[in-house]
Every structure is written in C-alpha cells, then in structure tokens.
Amino acid sequence: MGRTLCSGMPKRKGKKLTESILSPLQLPRRWEVLTDRAEEAGVDPSDLVERAPLAEARIDQLLSRIQSGSGGVFEILLGKSGSGKTTFVKSLPRFFDNIFVISIDPGVDLNDLPQIIKRSDQEAKGKHKLVLIEKRDNPRQADIDGSRDYFISWLDFLRESEGNVVILWTMTDPNAAKEIAETAWDVGRDSICAHDSRGVFSFEGVGKSKYYDIADNTALNLSGDGLEAYGVSREVAAAFIDKSETISDFFQEVISASAASTTHFRSLIRERGQPRLWVLLHGDDRSAIGHTVGSLTQGSHWQVDLSRILDTIDDNHNTATYAKEWRKRRANAGQLLRALDARVFAIPPNVSVHAVRCFGDGVVKGPLKNKSGAKAPAAASLRSTPVYKELLIVLGKEASPSKASGKIADATIEEYKAIQALARNNDEKLNQAIGKLFEYTLQEDGLDVEVSIEKRSDLISGIQVDIGIRVGQAEFVCLEPTWRSKSGGDSGQNTLSEGHIKPYLLDKALKYIAAMDL
C-alpha cells in the first residue's frame, strides 16, 4: 500500500548494534495492523493505499444508482483473503469526495443495521454513507440462516431517503456469498441489489505489476527505508510475483526473503564484528557541506539515502572499478550499506581548525597563523556536531539535539583552506588530529572507550580504519574523514560536491565489504 510520504525518523537511544542496524522488515498484511504501524510512524494509513480502478469504478456506479433515486443498495465484495478488500473500503474517503464509512463489527446483529445507520447522521454530516460489514469474510452459519430475516428488515429502509446508503460485505467464501446474495435478490430484487450484479462483485484488488512499488513505499513510509535496505531488490522480488495470488501473499514472500537475508548477514556480523562506516566531510564552506550531506542522506540520523547512492551504481555509463564491483553485489547493495550503517556527517571548518591547533603536529600546524589553541573550546565545537551526538546515542548516552555554531570567521575559513591543501600528502596527520579531538572529548565527557587512530588494528582484518571507536567487544564506529574544499585548491575543482563524495563513500564501503567477505 503505498504513496511515498517521507516521515521523520525519531531520535532513539543506543541499542545492540546488530538489532538497530539490521532490523526486521515489517509489511502489514491487514488493515488493522497497518493502522497501528502507520500511527506509530505518524502517517495516515489511507495515504499508503494504492488505487484499485475496477473496484473504484464499481463504487462509483453504486453511488450513481443512489443519486438517480433508485434507493440504497447491498453488495458483496467477493475476493481472496489478503487481496485488500477491507483496506480498499476503509480508504475510500481518500479517493471519493463526501464519503463516510460506517464499520459494522462481527458482534452486531444485522437486523439492527437500519437503526445503526440512522444514528450515524450527525457524525456523517451529510456525506454519502458507505456501510462495511467486516470481519465476516467466512460468514457463520447463523448469518447465512438468518439472511432472509435481516434482508426483510432492510427492505423498506433501503427504499427510504434515510436508507440511501451502500452496504458492502467483504467475503472470501464463494458458496456463502452465492447463498446470501440469492436470498437478498429473492427478498427484494433490485430494491436491495443492483440488477447487473445481483449482489456480488468480484474484487481483484491492485494489479501484480504494482506489488513491488506498493511494498517498497509501505516499507519506506513506515520505517524510513525501502525494500532494498532489507535485501529485497526489484530483481529478487520478481520471482515472487507469479506465485503470489494476492498482494498479501507477495508481502509474505518478501518478508520471508528479507528475514533469510537479514539472518545471513547477522550471523556474519556476529562472527566478524560490526563496523559502522561514518564518513566525516570536512570543508571550507558550511553551506556547501550541508547541501552535499543533505543530498546524500535521509532522516535525522544522516544515514545514506539509498535511492541516490544506488542510482550511481545503476548508471551503466559509470565504468569506474568501484561501480563495476558494486554491480556484482547489486541484489544486496542496499542491505550491505545498511549493514555497515553507512552515514555522512558535516564537519564545519572551525572544528577542523580547532583539532589541528590542539592536536596536530608541526607539519599540519605549519600553515596556521595561530598554531595553538585551548582544548575546551575545541571540545565544545565537536560537541555541537551531529556526528558527536550520534556517537553518544550509539554509546547508549542521552544526547541533546545538535546545534550549529555561530558564524564562522573568514580567518578560520582561510586557515582551513591552508591545512586542507596538505591533505593530499598528509591526510593521515590531519586524521590523527581530528581523532585525538574525539578521544579527548569522550574522555572529558567521562566515556572510557578505546579510540584507534590511523593504525592497522583488530577492528577489521585487512582494513586500516582512520579513526576506530570501540563500543563493544566486537562493535565499533569507524570514522573516515575526507578533507575537501569548495574553492578547489590546487585542483581547481569543488571537491565538496555530491559527485565527488558518492564515489568516495562507495569505494570506502566496498573495501569494508571485501575485508569482511560479506
């Protein structure tokens, strides 16, 4: 069920990383569950429903019958379990103007239907009433045996102005539907049923060609991620289409495939360790840094936007080695990036300059006019960044929302440009400075964690993590700084652009994936 609505991702406390990164896919297969999940996500459930054109056309015909003066009408929506009958009816107010849906629960005596409808006048406020008899898809024998009595009780009501309503009963049992519809026709003929259907309409739901998009958009709206993040690409899901009789069947196939893929990656992570790949984008222009980070990420935790990243992989004109290697892993590309918890964070120039002044060596301090600084302001500048807030969350600590520092002085920006010019040959020394700022700030905040800076460690065999912060026995955050400039420096190019950072991110992620043999 799915129209794309980007809902904000709520702030969360730290969890065990394998649970928070590789969470199970949830695709509600029933309207009742969908409404609960949508409420949790802050989404209107009717906004997650795709149109069913044939069924919509039928509702339009039944409403036209009422408007023509032919009285109220009863009709059974007969379709397979899980085809979306109840979901369709419940969401009709989205597709039709002035529709009010009255739900009749299983415990209600159908002989009382006219009185229930009359009592709804004030709530309906003049809208067309559509009555849904739900949760009786396989009618009880008492409902079948008593059908003549309740149709007789409806007959005069449906001929009155108060009875200008459409009564729909969703059913999956064709034999019960046939028997009940025949009774309705026998009691009142076209005073109860439409002449063309004699009380039964075959509900088919949405076409199979829309199944993937509906599931993808539902997952995206409810969790912030589409199916790619759960290991189910369009290619993988194609095998499920033909064998799925209903969209509910398809949802279940997708859920099962995702669970198998998630279990596989979780077992590998438990065996080899869980890294979080966080790219730190240093730059000289706060606005440009923010624009690039905003373009590449989604939600309030700065996770990479899979749709943008995967578009780069899918561009066949991209013949770079990293792109070719990613295409070999295309079916699981989204889930691999989520398994790495790939994110991109903005590091403004004042934080970079603070780090070098306080913790850089003579080489990287060389271009600075002011070659020393106080550590307390440096730590304060780091605490104001989103990446430090997210690090605290991963460590299970409370974190207040990050706040950008005030205007950055032009002199600070020029000093950043001076140290950034050294990045080509001395990025390790720059990384050491920012790494030591993280280490110092964490210690000042009372967090005794291991920080590994620019050295091959036991974090990931075969990978020299720029800044590794251990947050558990086999769980760690891997900070990968990249020092960029909008002004271009020696190259004359804006290396802060999205086009420069996407290849860097994908190439870096590929090295992690290869080292972990994922």
Secondary structure, 3 states (H helix, E strand, C coil): CCCCCCCCCCCCCCCCHHHHHCCCCCCCCCHHHHHHHHHHHCCCHHHHCCCCHHHHHHHHHHHHHHHCCCCCEEEEEECCCCCCHHHHHHCHHHHCCCEEEEEECCCCCHHHHHHHHHHCHHHHCCCEEEEEECCCCCCCHHHHHCHHHHHHHHHHHHHCHHHCEEEEEEECCHHHHHHHHHHHHHHHHHHCCCCCCCCEEECCCCCHHHHHHHHHHHHHHHHCCCHHHHCCCHHHHHHHHCCCCCHHHHHHHHHHHHHHHHHHHHHHHHHHCEEEEEEEEECCCHHHHHHHHHHHEECCCCEECHHHHHHHHHCCCCCCHHHHHHHHCHHHHHHHHHHCCCEEEEECHHHHHHHHHHHCCHHHHCCCCCCCCCHHHHHHHHHCCHHHHHHHHHCCCCCCCCCCCCCCCHHHHHHHHHHHCCHHHHHHHHHHHHHHHHHHHHHHCCCCCCEEECCCCCCCCCCCCCEEEEEECCEEEEEEEEECCCCCCCCCCCCCCHHHHHHHHHHHHHHHHHHHCC
